[in-house]
Amino acid sequence: MAYDEVLADRISERLAGRGVTAKKMFAGLTFLWQDNALVNLYDEGLMVRVGPDGMDDALGRAGAKPFVSHGKPVKGWVLVDEESLDDDALDDWLDRAWEFVVELPPKKRRTTAKK
């Protein structure tokens, strides 16, 4: 699981106080709010959740391209090159993810019954 720890710290600082948690998953570090993923930091860059309606605008920004998994674009997610994430750009991407995710209902945690 390789990701930029300095960028992880920058993201953590910006999301502090919002009730966001970080969890190692999806081959990197995922930041979640109410168990809904906001962004995921891994070796290829920063996956940002912008929602289906935010795709066109997001893809028009510097350093962004569709996030592709198993050969198919993932609807509602973009991949942003780390080199394009100066402070202003990082703030903007995190705000975009926050604006989408804050409207989602909290995820219900799955529980497994003991037998």
C-alpha positions, 0 to 999 in steps of 0.5 A: 500500500504505497501512497504519499504520506505528506499528502495524506497529512495535508488531507487529514489537516484539511478535513479535521473537525468534520468527523472524517475518518481514515481507513486503509482500503482500496489499495491506499488510504480512504477518507470517509464521512459517515462511512461514505468514501470522500477521497482515496489516496494511493500510488496512482494519485488521488481518487476524488468522489464528485458524483455522476453530475460532477464528472464533466466539470471535474474532468475539465480541471487540470490533472484530472482524468476518469478513474478506471477500474478493471478496464471500465471508468467508475461513474462519479470518481476522477483520478487527480495527479498528485503534481497538480495538487497545490494547496488551492487545488487540494482544497477545491477537490476536497470541497467538491468531494465533501459537497457530494458526500455530505448529501448522502445518507449514512451507510448502515454498518453490516453486522454478522450474526454469530451462530 
